[in-house]
Amino acid sequence: MSLIRGSRTPSAATPHETPRDALGELDQRNLRRLMPLLLAAYIMSFLDRTNIGLAKERLEVDLGISAAAYGLGAGLFFLTYAISEVPSNLIMYRVGARWWITRIMLTWGVISACMAFVQGEKSFYAMRLLLGAAEAGLLPGILLYFTYWFRSETRGRAIGLLLLGASIASVVGNPLGGLLMEMDGLGGWHGWQWMFVIEGIPCLFLAVAIFRYLPDGPAKAPWLTADEARLVQDAVTREQTEGSEAAGNGSGSGSLLTVLRDKQMLLAIFANWTHQVALYSVVYFLPGIIGGWGDLSPFTIGLLTGLPWLTAAVGAVLVPPRATTPRRSRNFVVVGLLMMFTGLIVAAVAGPVIALLGFCFTGLAFFVVQPLLFNFPATRLSGKTLAGGLALLNTIGITGGFVGPYIMGYAEDATGNHLSGLWVSIVLLALGALAATRLRFSPKS
C-alpha cells in the first residue's frame, strides 16, 4: 500500500503467461497503489457529511434547531450534491482526476470546519447546501476513475473496498465524535463546534497528498511501464466498447438521453434510490434513536451507533467479491434490499436490544447492494456516456439522502416517536427489491 513513487522493469513473459495473467498482476498492483489514497478520501467525505448525526440533540438545545429543521438541513446537503454531480463528473473527464479531486477535498474541508460557526436554522441550511456542492463529484468521480484502470471483475472489488470506507468512518468516527462532543465548554466552545473543526481540517492535508501522488490514469502512473499502461488501457476500453455495443448504446459518445432511454439503467437507478433513502435515514437518526433509549453519554452513543457499521464492513468484504456472475449480482442486490427491509421492521417494532440487532442486520447489506449497482453502468455504457451515467445513478440515488432524513424528522416532530419515519423506508425497500428482480447485469444474463 505504499505511495512512494517508483517504476517496474517488466520481466520477460514466460511461455505459460497469458495476457489475463498479466492483467491480473497489474490489477493487484494498481489496487495497492490507488486504494489507500482513495479510501482515505472517501472515509473523510462520509465522516464530514454525517457527523451532524451526533450533534443533533445538542443543536436543538444550543441553537433551537428542531427535529424537522435538522432533518431538512441534513437532507439539503444532498440537493446541491445531486445538482452538481453530473457537471462535476464531466469536468473531471476533461481536466483529469488529480486536479479535480484535489479541488473537491480542499473546498469541502474548509466548509466542513466552518460548520462550527452555525448560528441557527438559516445558517445551518446554508452551510449544508454549500457542503453538498463542495463535496459533489467525489464518489462518482472515483467510480469513473476506476473505469480507467479496472475491468468489471476487478472494479466490483475496488468499489466494495471503497465503500468499506463508510463503515470505517462510522465505526471510528462515531466514538471519536462522541469524545470530541465531550469537549463541551473547552475554550468557550460547544463540543459539536470542536468536532466539526477537528474533523474538517485533515481533509486539507489529504488534498495535498492526492495532488502529489494520484495519477490521472495508467499512462501517468510511475509504477507502470509504457507497455503495462497500454495493456491496462486496451483491456478496459475493449470491455466497455463491447458492453455498450451489445447493450445497444453505441460507442459511448451519446448524451444522458441514452441513459434515460435504457430501461435497465432506470431499474438500477430506482433500486439505488430506495437503498439510499433507507441508508441515510439510519445514518442521520440512529444516534438520536439510541440516545432516546436512556441516559447515555455521547461516547456511549457513538460506540453503539458504530455497531451496525461493523456488520456493514463484514458484508462489504464478504459478499461483493462473490458476485462473479450476472445472476449472482442480481440475486445479491435483491437479497440485500430484502435484508434491509427485514432489519428495519425489527428495529421499528422491538425494544432497544432487539432493535439494535435489527439495525445491525440491516447494516450487513448496506454495502452489498451499492457496489454491485455502481458496477452496473460500465456493463452497458462507455466513454462520455459512462461518465454521465455513473453520475446520474449516484445523483438520483443521493436525493434519497434528502428524502430519508426529511421524512424521519417530519415524522418525529409529528408523532414524538424517533422510529415512526422508518416505515417509509421499509415500503420503498420492498419496491426496490421488486425492481431489482428485473435487472440484467449483462445482455446475456
Phi, psi and chi 1 to 4 in degrees:
 res  aa     phi    psi   chi1   chi2   chi3   chi4
   1 MET       -   22.2  -62.3  175.9   71.2      -
   2 SER   -67.2  146.4  171.7      -      -      -
   3 LEU  -107.3    7.1  -63.5  175.8      -      -
   4 ILE   -73.7  134.8  -59.6  174.0      -      -
   5 ARG   -64.5  148.3  -66.5  178.2 -180.0  -91.2
   6 GLY  -173.9 -177.1      -      -      -      -
   7 SER  -140.4  168.1   60.7      -      -      -
   8 ARG  -134.3  131.2  179.4 -176.7  176.0   97.0
   9 THR   -90.4  119.5  -58.2      -      -      -
  10 PRO   -66.5  137.2   26.6  -32.8      -      -
  11 SER   -86.5  161.0   58.3      -      -      -
  12 ALA   -65.6  137.4      -      -      -      -
  13 ALA   -68.3  138.7      -      -      -      -
  14 THR   -83.2  163.2   68.4      -      -      -
  15 PRO   -61.3  -24.1  -22.6   32.3      -      -
  16 HIS   -93.2   -6.8  -57.5  -71.1      -      -
  17 GLU   -79.7  132.2 -175.6  178.4   52.2      -
  18 THR  -109.5  160.2   66.2      -      -      -
  19 PRO   -53.2  -35.8  -27.1   35.1      -      -
  20 ARG   -65.7  -39.1 -169.0  173.3 -174.0   84.7
  21 ASP   -59.7  -45.5  -65.3  -30.3      -      -
  22 ALA   -63.3  -42.4      -      -      -      -
  23 LEU   -64.7  -37.9  -78.3  170.3      -      -
  24 GLY   -62.0  -42.4      -      -      -      -
  25 GLU   -66.2  -39.5 -167.5  -82.7  -28.6      -
  26 LEU   -67.3  -38.8  -69.3  173.8      -      -
  27 ASP   -58.1  -45.4  -75.5  -16.5      -      -
  28 GLN   -64.9  -41.0  -65.6  -53.6  -51.1      -
  29 ARG   -64.2  -43.8 -162.9 -169.2  -44.4  167.5
  30 ASN   -65.7  -38.6  -69.3  -27.6      -      -
  31 LEU   -60.8  -44.5  -81.4  170.2      -      -
  32 ARG   -62.7  -34.8  -71.2 -165.7  -58.7  -91.8
  33 ARG   -82.7  -35.4  -66.4  -67.2 -173.2  135.4
  34 LEU   -90.5  -38.0  -63.3  173.2      -      -
  35 MET   -64.7  -36.5  -72.4  -50.5  -59.7      -
  36 PRO   -57.0  -47.1  -27.7   36.7      -      -
  37 LEU   -67.4  -46.3  -85.7  179.2      -      -
  38 LEU   -68.5  -37.7  -63.2  175.9      -      -
  39 LEU   -65.0  -42.6 -178.9   60.1      -      -
  40 ALA   -61.0  -40.9      -      -      -      -
  41 ALA   -63.3  -43.5      -      -      -      -
  42 TYR   -70.6  -35.3 -169.8   63.2      -      -
  43 ILE   -57.7  -47.8  -72.6  171.5      -      -
  44 MET   -67.2  -36.9  -68.5  -52.6  -54.6      -
  45 SER   -66.0  -42.9   76.1      -      -      -
  46 PHE   -68.2  -38.8 -159.5   84.0      -      -
  47 LEU   -62.8  -45.2 -179.7   64.8      -      -
  48 ASP   -75.4  -21.2  -74.5  -15.2      -      -
  49 ARG   -87.8  -21.7   79.6  171.9   67.8  164.6
  50 THR  -111.9   -5.7   60.6      -      -      -
  51 ASN   -66.1  -14.1   55.5   11.1      -      -
  52 ILE   -66.7  -17.0   62.4  166.7      -      -
  53 GLY   -58.0  -39.9      -      -      -      -
  54 LEU   -72.2  -23.4  -71.2  167.3      -      -
  55 ALA   -90.1   -4.9      -      -      -      -
  56 LYS   -50.9  -54.4  175.0  178.6  176.7  -72.5
  57 GLU   -65.8  -38.6  -57.1  -58.4  -36.1      -
  58 ARG   -72.2  -32.8  -64.8  -49.2  -50.8  173.3
  59 LEU   -63.7  -34.8  -69.7  173.1      -      -
  60 GLU   -68.4  -42.3 -177.4  171.7   -2.8      -
  61 VAL   -72.1  -47.2  171.2      -      -      -
  62 ASP   -80.7  -33.3  -63.8  -24.5      -      -
  63 LEU  -120.4   -3.4  -57.9  178.8      -      -
  64 GLY    74.4   25.4      -      -      -      -
  65 ILE   -85.2  113.6  -64.2  175.8      -      -
  66 SER   -72.2  170.7   67.0      -      -      -
  67 ALA   -61.2  -41.3      -      -      -      -
  68 ALA   -65.4  -42.5      -      -      -      -
  69 ALA   -67.0  -38.2      -      -      -      -
  70 TYR   -62.3  -46.5  164.7   81.6      -      -
  71 GLY   -61.1  -40.4      -      -      -      -
  72 LEU   -64.3  -46.2  176.7   59.2      -      -
  73 GLY   -63.8  -41.3      -      -      -      -
  74 ALA   -59.6  -40.9      -      -      -      -
  75 GLY   -76.1  -29.4      -      -      -      -
  76 LEU   -59.2  -30.7  -76.1  174.4      -      -
  77 PHE   -47.6  -42.7  167.7   93.0      -      -
  78 PHE   -78.6  -17.7  -63.5   99.0      -      -
  79 LEU   -69.6  -54.0  -72.3 -173.3      -      -
  80 THR   -69.4  -30.6   46.7      -      -      -
  81 TYR   -60.9  -47.3 -172.3  105.1      -      -
  82 ALA   -67.1  -43.5      -      -      -      -
  83 ILE   -62.1  -34.1  -69.4  168.5      -      -
  84 SER   -90.4  -11.7  -55.7      -      -      -
  85 GLU   -66.8  -50.2  -86.1 -159.9  -49.4      -
  86 VAL   -62.4  -49.0  172.3      -      -      -
  87 PRO   -57.1  -38.4  -24.3   33.9      -      -
  88 SER   -62.4  -44.1  177.1      -      -      -
  89 ASN   -66.9  -37.0 -119.6   27.9      -      -
  90 LEU   -68.4  -34.8  -65.0  176.4      -      -
  91 ILE   -66.2  -44.1  -68.5  171.6      -      -
  92 MET   -62.0  -36.1 -165.8 -171.4   95.9      -
  93 TYR   -59.7  -31.4 -176.8   77.3      -      -
  94 ARG   -89.8  -41.9  -66.8  177.9   62.7   88.6
  95 VAL   -97.6  -15.2  -54.0      -      -      -
  96 GLY   103.3  154.0      -      -      -      -
  97 ALA   -70.8  -40.4      -      -      -      -
  98 ARG   -60.4  -51.6 -175.7  170.1   67.4  104.3
  99 TRP   -64.1  -44.1  -80.4   93.1      -      -
 100 TRP   -75.4  -39.9 -163.5 -119.3      -      -
 101 ILE   -67.9  -34.7  -67.3  177.1      -      -
 102 THR   -60.9  -45.6  -61.1      -      -      -
 103 ARG   -59.7  -44.2 -167.2  -75.0  -55.4  163.3
 104 ILE   -58.8  -46.3  -69.8  170.9      -      -
 105 MET   -68.6  -38.6  -64.5 -156.2   66.1      -
 106 LEU   -62.9  -46.6  -73.4  173.2      -      -
 107 THR   -70.2  -40.8   51.8      -      -      -
 108 TRP   -73.3  -30.2  110.0   55.9      -      -
 109 GLY   -61.6  -43.9      -      -      -      -
 110 VAL   -64.9  -47.5  170.5      -      -      -
 111 ILE   -67.2  -39.1  -66.5  169.5      -      -
 112 SER   -60.5  -43.6 -179.0      -      -      -
 113 ALA   -64.2  -35.3      -      -      -      -
 114 CYS   -72.7   -9.4  -72.3      -      -      -
 115 MET   -58.0  -20.6  -77.9  -71.8  -64.1      -
 116 ALA   -62.9  -18.2      -      -      -      -
 117 PHE  -104.2   15.1  -55.6  106.3      -      -
 118 VAL   -61.6  138.5  165.0      -      -      -
 119 GLN  -112.4  -19.9  -61.9  -66.2  -46.3      -
 120 GLY  -178.0 -165.7      -      -      -      -
 121 GLU   -61.4  -44.5  -69.6 -178.0    2.8      -
 122 LYS   -64.4  -45.6  -69.3 -177.9  179.0  178.6
 123 SER   -69.5  -31.4   56.7      -      -      -
 124 PHE   -62.4  -46.6  178.2   57.9      -      -
 125 TYR   -61.0  -45.3  -64.0  155.9      -      -
 126 ALA   -62.4  -43.7      -      -      -      -
 127 MET   -68.9  -35.3  -67.4  -56.9  -66.1      -
 128 ARG   -67.7  -38.5  -70.5  -65.4  -68.1  177.1
 129 LEU   -62.5  -44.3  -73.3  166.6      -      -
 130 LEU   -65.3  -40.0  -72.2  172.8      -      -
 131 LEU   -64.0  -39.9 -175.4   61.8      -      -
 132 GLY   -62.3  -44.1      -      -      -      -
 133 ALA   -65.4  -37.9      -      -      -      -
 134 ALA   -67.7  -40.5      -      -      -      -
 135 GLU   -85.9  -15.1 -167.3 -179.2  -43.2      -
 136 ALA   -54.9  137.3      -      -      -      -
 137 GLY    99.6  -15.1      -      -      -      -
 138 LEU   -64.7  -56.3  178.7   72.7      -      -
 139 LEU   -64.8  -52.7  179.6   56.6      -      -
 140 PRO   -63.3  -29.2   20.3  -31.6      -      -
 141 GLY   -65.0  -43.6      -      -      -      -
 142 ILE   -66.9  -38.6  -67.0  175.6      -      -
 143 LEU   -62.1  -41.8  -63.3  177.6      -      -
 144 LEU   -64.2  -42.5  174.5   62.8      -      -
 145 TYR   -57.9  -39.2 -173.2   66.4      -      -
 146 PHE   -60.9  -32.4  -77.9  159.3      -      -
 147 THR   -70.3  -14.0   68.8      -      -      -
 148 TYR   -77.9  -21.4  -58.8  165.1      -      -
 149 TRP  -114.5  -33.2  -65.6   84.8      -      -
 150 PHE  -127.6  141.3  -55.0  117.2      -      -
 151 ARG   -74.0  168.8  -63.6  156.4  -64.4  145.1
 152 SER   -58.1  -38.2   60.0      -      -      -
 153 GLU   -64.8  -33.9   58.9 -168.0   80.1      -
 154 THR   -89.3  -31.7  -52.9      -      -      -
 155 ARG   -62.3  -37.3 -168.6  165.7   57.6 -113.3
 156 GLY   -60.2  -41.0      -      -      -      -
 157 ARG   -65.5  -42.0  179.5 -174.7  171.9 -164.2
 158 ALA   -63.0  -41.4      -      -      -      -
 159 ILE   -65.0  -41.3  -65.5  171.0      -      -
 160 GLY   -61.5  -42.0      -      -      -      -
 161 LEU   -64.1  -39.7  -71.2  172.1      -      -
 162 LEU   -63.2  -48.5  178.8   72.0      -      -
 163 LEU   -68.2  -18.8  -65.3  179.2      -      -
 164 LEU   -59.0  -23.7 -175.0   61.1      -      -
 165 GLY   -59.5  -32.8      -      -      -      -
 166 ALA   -64.8  -39.0      -      -      -      -
 167 SER   -65.6  -45.2  -62.9      -      -      -
 168 ILE   -61.3  -43.1  -63.2  171.0      -      -
 169 ALA   -60.1  -38.1      -      -      -      -
 170 SER   -80.6  -40.3  -61.8      -      -      -
 171 VAL   -64.3  -42.7  169.6      -      -      -
 172 VAL   -86.5  -41.4  175.7      -      -      -
 173 GLY   -70.2  -35.1      -      -      -      -
 174 ASN   -66.2  -49.8  -78.7  -53.0      -      -
 175 PRO   -63.3  -39.1  -23.5   34.5      -      -
 176 LEU   -61.7  -46.1  174.2   61.7      -      -
 177 GLY   -60.9  -37.6      -      -      -      -
 178 GLY   -61.7  -41.6      -      -      -      -
 179 LEU   -64.4  -42.8  -76.0  174.4      -      -
 180 LEU   -64.8  -34.8  -64.9  175.6      -      -
 181 MET   -62.9  -27.3  -70.4  -76.7  -69.8      -
 182 GLU   -79.2    1.6  -66.4 -173.0    3.6      -
 183 MET   -81.8   11.2  -66.5  172.9   64.7      -
 184 ASP   -52.3  126.6 -164.0   62.3      -      -
 185 GLY    97.3  -19.3      -      -      -      -
 186 LEU   -66.1  125.1 -178.9   64.1      -      -
 187 GLY    65.3   17.6      -      -      -      -
 188 GLY    79.2    9.0      -      -      -      -
 189 TRP  -102.3  153.7  -85.9   23.0      -      -
 190 HIS   -75.7  157.9  -61.7  -65.2      -      -
 191 GLY   -61.3  -37.9      -      -      -      -
 192 TRP   -66.3  -28.8   54.3  -91.6      -      -
 193 GLN   -67.0  -43.7  -68.6  178.0  -63.2      -
 194 TRP   -60.8  -40.1  -76.8  111.7      -      -
 195 MET   -62.0  -46.6  179.5 -178.7   68.1      -
 196 PHE   -63.4  -42.6  -73.6  135.3      -      -
 197 VAL   -68.3  -49.3  169.3      -      -      -
 198 ILE   -66.2  -32.4  -68.4  173.6      -      -
 199 GLU   -87.6  -10.6  -67.5 -175.5  -10.2      -
 200 GLY   -91.4  -35.6      -      -      -      -
 201 ILE   -62.2  -39.2  -70.8  175.2      -      -
 202 PRO   -57.7  -24.7  -27.2   35.7      -      -
 203 CYS   -60.2  -33.2  -65.1      -      -      -
 204 LEU   -66.4  -40.3  -53.3 -179.2      -      -
 205 PHE   -70.9  -37.9  -64.0   98.9      -      -
 206 LEU   -66.2  -34.3 -173.9   54.3      -      -
 207 ALA   -60.4  -39.2      -      -      -      -
 208 VAL   -63.4  -42.2  174.0      -      -      -
 209 ALA   -64.5  -39.1      -      -      -      -
 210 ILE   -65.1  -43.5  -73.9 -156.8      -      -
 211 PHE   -62.7  -33.9 -175.3   76.8      -      -
 212 ARG   -80.8  -37.4 -177.3  173.1  179.4 -177.4
 213 TYR  -112.8  -14.1  -67.3  112.6      -      -
 214 LEU   -90.4  115.9 -169.6   71.8      -      -
 215 PRO   -79.2  153.8   28.1  -32.3      -      -
 216 ASP   -69.5  -24.3  -77.7  -37.8      -      -
 217 GLY  -175.6  179.0      -      -      -      -
 218 PRO   -55.2  -36.0  -26.5   35.1      -      -
 219 ALA   -63.6  -22.1      -      -      -      -
 220 LYS  -108.1   10.5  -64.8 -172.7  178.0 -179.6
 221 ALA   -80.7  121.3      -      -      -      -
 222 PRO   -69.8  -14.0   24.5  -33.3      -      -
 223 TRP   -92.8    1.2   60.0   86.2      -      -
 224 LEU  -115.7  140.8  -62.8  177.0      -      -
 225 THR   -76.5  170.1   66.1      -      -      -
 226 ALA   -61.5  -40.2      -      -      -      -
 227 ASP   -66.5  -39.7  -72.5  -17.3      -      -
 228 GLU   -66.7  -42.4  -71.3  170.9  -23.0      -
 229 ALA   -61.6  -41.0      -      -      -      -
 230 ARG   -65.2  -38.0 -167.8  176.8  -56.3  111.5
 231 LEU   -62.8  -43.7 -176.8   60.8      -      -
 232 VAL   -63.6  -48.2  170.3      -      -      -
 233 GLN   -63.7  -42.1  -69.3  172.2  -44.2      -
 234 ASP   -63.4  -39.2  -71.6  -12.8      -      -
 235 ALA   -65.8  -46.6      -      -      -      -
 236 VAL   -72.1  -36.0  -63.7      -      -      -
 237 THR   -64.5  -43.0  -60.2      -      -      -
 238 ARG   -63.1  -44.3 -178.6  168.9   56.7 -107.4
 239 GLU   -63.4  -44.5 -179.1 -174.2   70.6      -
 240 GLN   -67.3  -39.9  -69.3  168.2   18.1      -
 241 THR   -65.0  -44.5  -59.5      -      -      -
 242 GLU   -63.4  -41.0  -69.7  172.4   -5.8      -
 243 GLY   -67.0  -43.4      -      -      -      -
 244 SER   -69.4  -36.4   62.8      -      -      -
 245 GLU   -69.8  -39.8  -71.1  176.0   -9.5      -
 246 ALA   -66.2  -32.4      -      -      -      -
 247 ALA   -83.4   -3.4      -      -      -      -
 248 GLY    80.1   22.5      -      -      -      -
 249 ASN  -106.8   17.3  -71.1  -35.6      -      -
 250 GLY    71.9 -153.8      -      -      -      -
 251 SER   -88.5   -5.1   65.3      -      -      -
 252 GLY    95.2   11.6      -      -      -      -
 253 SER  -102.8    8.5   58.7      -      -      -
 254 GLY   -81.0 -174.6      -      -      -      -
 255 SER   -98.2 -176.3   68.9      -      -      -
 256 LEU   -65.9  -18.1  -71.6  177.9      -      -
 257 LEU   -60.5  -30.0  -69.5  176.5      -      -
 258 THR   -59.9  -42.4  -57.5      -      -      -
 259 VAL   -67.5  -45.1 -179.0      -      -      -
 260 LEU   -68.7  -21.2  -64.0  173.9      -      -
 261 ARG   -86.0   -9.7  -74.3 -165.8  -65.5  -98.3
 262 ASP   -89.4  108.0 -172.7  -28.1      -      -
 263 LYS   -61.4  -33.8  -67.0 -179.4 -178.8  179.3
 264 GLN   -65.4  -40.6  -75.2  -68.8  -54.8      -
 265 MET   -63.7  -37.9  -78.1  -61.6  -58.2      -
 266 LEU   -65.2  -38.6  -64.8  179.7      -      -
 267 LEU   -62.8  -44.7  -74.3  172.0      -      -
 268 ALA   -63.1  -40.5      -      -      -      -
 269 ILE   -62.7  -43.8  -73.8  169.3      -      -
 270 PHE   -66.1  -45.1  177.8   71.0      -      -
 271 ALA   -60.3  -41.7      -      -      -      -
 272 ASN   -64.8  -38.0 -174.9   49.6      -      -
 273 TRP   -63.2  -44.3 -178.1   78.2      -      -
 274 THR   -63.9  -37.5   64.6      -      -      -
 275 HIS   -61.8  -43.0  172.9  -88.1      -      -
 276 GLN   -70.0  -36.1  -65.3  -70.8  -79.1      -
 277 VAL   -56.7  -48.4  171.1      -      -      -
 278 ALA   -68.1  -43.6      -      -      -      -
 279 LEU   -58.1  -50.0  173.3   66.4      -      -
 280 TYR   -80.1  -18.2  -76.6  104.0      -      -
 281 SER   -62.6  -41.8  -66.8      -      -      -
 282 VAL   -72.3  -45.6  174.5      -      -      -
 283 VAL   -54.8  -48.8  165.1      -      -      -
 284 TYR   -87.4  -17.4  -74.4  117.0      -      -
 285 PHE  -116.5  -11.4  -79.9   81.8      -      -
 286 LEU   -60.7  -42.2 -175.5   56.3      -      -
 287 PRO   -58.1  -40.6  -25.4   35.9      -      -
 288 GLY   -67.5  -38.3      -      -      -      -
 289 ILE   -61.7  -47.1  -69.1  169.6      -      -
 290 ILE   -66.3  -39.2  -68.3  174.1      -      -
 291 GLY   -61.6  -26.7      -      -      -      -
 292 GLY   -79.2   -3.6      -      -      -      -
 293 TRP   -84.5   -9.3  -69.8  -16.1      -      -
 294 GLY   164.6 -173.6      -      -      -      -
 295 ASP   -85.3   86.7 -174.6   17.8      -      -
 296 LEU  -112.4  145.3  -56.1  173.8      -      -
 297 SER   -74.6  158.7   70.2      -      -      -
 298 PRO   -55.5  -37.5  -27.6   35.8      -      -
 299 PHE   -66.3  -42.4  178.5   65.9      -      -
 300 THR   -64.0  -42.4  -58.6      -      -      -
 301 ILE   -60.0  -41.6  -68.0  171.5      -      -
 302 GLY   -63.2  -41.8      -      -      -      -
 303 LEU   -63.3  -46.5  -78.6  175.6      -      -
 304 LEU   -67.6  -36.0  -65.9  177.1      -      -
 305 THR   -64.2  -28.6  -60.1      -      -      -
 306 GLY   -75.8  -15.7      -      -      -      -
 307 LEU   -62.6  -45.6  -68.4  179.4      -      -
 308 PRO   -61.2  -23.8  -25.3   36.1      -      -
 309 TRP   -79.5  -23.2  -61.5   96.5      -      -
 310 LEU   -65.5  -44.5  -77.8  174.2      -      -
 311 THR   -67.8  -32.6   62.1      -      -      -
 312 ALA   -62.1  -38.4      -      -      -      -
 313 ALA   -65.1  -39.8      -      -      -      -
 314 VAL   -60.8  -47.3  171.9      -      -      -
 315 GLY   -61.7  -41.6      -      -      -      -
 316 ALA   -64.4  -34.6      -      -      -      -
 317 VAL   -79.4  -39.6  169.3      -      -      -
 318 LEU   -86.5  -36.4  -66.3 -178.0      -      -
 319 VAL   -91.4  -54.2  178.7      -      -      -
 320 PRO   -53.4  -38.5  -29.5   37.9      -      -
 321 PRO   -62.6  -18.6  -24.2   35.2      -      -
 322 ARG   -89.3   -2.0  -71.3  167.9  170.8   75.5
 323 ALA   -84.1   69.3      -      -      -      -
 324 THR   -91.5   -7.2   53.2      -      -      -
 325 THR  -131.5  158.4   67.6      -      -      -
 326 PRO   -57.1  -40.6  -27.2   35.9      -      -
 327 ARG   -63.8  -43.8 -175.8  179.6  -63.7  -84.2
 328 ARG   -62.7  -41.5  -78.7 -171.0  176.7 -174.2
 329 SER   -58.2  -48.6  -63.9      -      -      -
 330 ARG   -61.7  -45.9  179.4 -178.7   64.8 -121.0
 331 ASN   -63.9  -38.1  -69.7  -15.7      -      -
 332 PHE   -65.4  -37.0  -77.5  148.8      -      -
 333 VAL   -63.8  -46.8  169.7      -      -      -
 334 VAL   -62.0  -49.5  173.4      -      -      -
 335 VAL   -63.1  -39.5  170.5      -      -      -
 336 GLY   -61.3  -44.5      -      -      -      -
 337 LEU   -64.4  -37.8  -68.9  169.9      -      -
 338 LEU   -70.2  -32.5  -70.1  176.8      -      -
 339 MET   -64.4  -43.2  -72.7  175.0   61.8      -
 340 MET   -63.1  -42.0  -67.6  175.9   66.7      -
 341 PHE   -55.9  -48.6  165.7   85.5      -      -
 342 THR   -67.4  -44.5  -56.5      -      -      -
 343 GLY   -62.6  -38.7      -      -      -      -
 344 LEU   -71.8  -32.3  -70.5 -173.1      -      -
 345 ILE   -62.1  -45.4  -70.6  177.8      -      -
 346 VAL   -60.0  -45.3  172.0      -      -      -
 347 ALA   -63.0  -33.3      -      -      -      -
 348 ALA   -76.9  -23.1      -      -      -      -
 349 VAL  -115.0  -15.1  -58.6      -      -      -
 350 ALA   -95.9  170.6      -      -      -      -
 351 GLY   -73.4  176.2      -      -      -      -
 352 PRO   -52.8  -48.4  -29.1   36.1      -      -
 353 VAL   -66.0  -49.3  174.6      -      -      -
 354 ILE   -67.1  -36.3  -57.8  -59.0      -      -
 355 ALA   -60.9  -41.7      -      -      -      -
 356 LEU   -64.6  -37.1 -174.6   57.4      -      -
 357 LEU   -63.7  -37.3  -69.3  176.0      -      -
 358 GLY   -62.5  -42.8      -      -      -      -
 359 PHE   -64.0  -37.5  -77.8  120.3      -      -
 360 CYS   -66.1  -38.6  -71.3      -      -      -
 361 PHE   -65.7  -41.0 -173.7   71.5      -      -
 362 THR   -59.3  -43.6  -62.5      -      -      -
 363 GLY   -59.8  -30.6      -      -      -      -
 364 LEU   -53.0  -31.9  -90.5  171.9      -      -
 365 ALA  -100.2   -2.5      -      -      -      -
 366 PHE   -49.9  -49.5  -82.7  168.1      -      -
 367 PHE  -114.8   26.4  -57.0  116.7      -      -
 368 VAL   -89.4  -46.6  168.8      -      -      -
 369 VAL   -68.6  -48.9  173.4      -      -      -
 370 GLN   -64.1  -47.9 -145.7  172.0    2.8      -
 371 PRO   -63.0  -32.9   17.6  -29.6      -      -
 372 LEU   -69.6  -40.9  -62.2  177.9      -      -
 373 LEU   -69.4  -35.3  -70.4  175.9      -      -
 374 PHE   -70.1  -23.2  -78.9  161.3      -      -
 375 ASN   -82.3  -13.5 -159.4   27.1      -      -
 376 PHE   -65.0  -46.3 -174.6   74.4      -      -
 377 PRO   -58.4  -35.3  -26.4   36.2      -      -
 378 ALA   -70.5  -10.2      -      -      -      -
 379 THR   -86.7   -6.0   68.2      -      -      -
 380 ARG  -130.0  -19.1  -53.3 -176.4   65.3   81.0
 381 LEU  -126.6  166.6  -50.7  171.1      -      -
 382 SER  -153.6  168.7   64.3      -      -      -
 383 GLY    57.5 -138.6      -      -      -      -
 384 LYS   -64.1  -34.2 -173.0  176.7  179.6 -178.9
 385 THR   -65.8  -36.9  -52.2      -      -      -
 386 LEU   -64.9  -42.2  174.3   58.7      -      -
 387 ALA   -58.4  -46.9      -      -      -      -
 388 GLY   -70.1  -37.0      -      -      -      -
 389 GLY   -65.6  -41.9      -      -      -      -
 390 LEU   -61.2  -44.9  -79.9  168.0      -      -
 391 ALA   -64.5  -40.1      -      -      -      -
 392 LEU   -66.6  -41.2 -171.7   64.5      -      -
 393 LEU   -57.4  -46.8  173.5   67.4      -      -
 394 ASN   -74.6  -33.9 -163.8   49.5      -      -
 395 THR   -64.1  -51.3  -66.6      -      -      -
 396 ILE   -68.0  -38.6  -64.7  177.8      -      -
 397 GLY   -60.7  -41.8      -      -      -      -
 398 ILE   -71.8  -17.6 -149.4   69.6      -      -
 399 THR   -63.7  -20.4   62.4      -      -      -
 400 GLY   -61.1  -25.5      -      -      -      -
 401 GLY   -69.9  -18.1      -      -      -      -
 402 PHE   -86.4  -47.2  170.7   77.6      -      -
 403 VAL   -63.1  -47.4  173.0      -      -      -
 404 GLY   -59.2  -58.2      -      -      -      -
 405 PRO   -61.4  -37.1  -26.0   35.6      -      -
 406 TYR   -62.3  -45.9  179.3   75.1      -      -
 407 ILE   -64.9  -41.4  -70.5  173.8      -      -
 408 MET   -60.9  -44.9  -71.0  -69.8  -70.8      -
 409 GLY   -67.3  -42.8      -      -      -      -
 410 TYR   -62.7  -44.9 -179.4   83.3      -      -
 411 ALA   -66.4  -37.6      -      -      -      -
 412 GLU   -64.2  -44.3 -178.9 -178.1  -30.6      -
 413 ASP   -65.1  -36.8  -90.8   -0.3      -      -
 414 ALA   -74.7  -34.0      -      -      -      -
 415 THR  -111.4  -18.2   66.3      -      -      -
 416 GLY    76.3    7.9      -      -      -      -
 417 ASN  -112.6  122.2 -175.9  -20.7      -      -
 418 HIS   -60.0  -26.1  -71.7  -65.7      -      -
 419 LEU   -98.3   -9.2  -64.3  163.2      -      -
 420 SER   -61.6  -33.4   57.3      -      -      -
 421 GLY   -69.8  -14.3      -      -      -      -
 422 LEU   -63.5  -24.9  -72.3  178.4      -      -
 423 TRP   -65.8  -29.3  -70.2  102.6      -      -
 424 VAL   -64.4  -45.0  174.5      -      -      -
 425 SER   -61.5  -38.3  -66.4      -      -      -
 426 ILE   -61.9  -46.0  -70.9  166.9      -      -
 427 VAL   -64.1  -43.6  171.8      -      -      -
 428 LEU   -65.1  -37.6  -71.7  174.4      -      -
 429 LEU   -63.0  -37.5  -74.3  168.5      -      -
 430 ALA   -62.5  -42.8      -      -      -      -
 431 LEU   -67.0  -38.6  -65.5  174.6      -      -
 432 GLY   -63.4  -41.3      -      -      -      -
 433 ALA   -63.7  -39.5      -      -      -      -
 434 LEU   -62.6  -44.2 -178.6   62.3      -      -
 435 ALA   -63.1  -39.1      -      -      -      -
 436 ALA   -66.3  -23.3      -      -      -      -
 437 THR   -64.6  -18.0   62.8      -      -      -
 438 ARG   -96.1   -1.0  -52.2  -60.4  -60.5  169.8
 439 LEU   -69.6  143.7  -79.3  174.9      -      -
 440 ARG  -126.0  107.7  -60.5  -68.2  178.5  -96.0
 441 PHE   -75.1   -6.8  -88.0   70.8      -      -
 442 SER  -155.5  160.1   80.0      -      -      -
 443 PRO   -57.3  -21.6  -24.5   34.0      -      -
 444 LYS   -96.9   -5.3  -63.9 -179.9 -179.1  179.4
 445 SER   -82.9      -   61.5      -      -      -
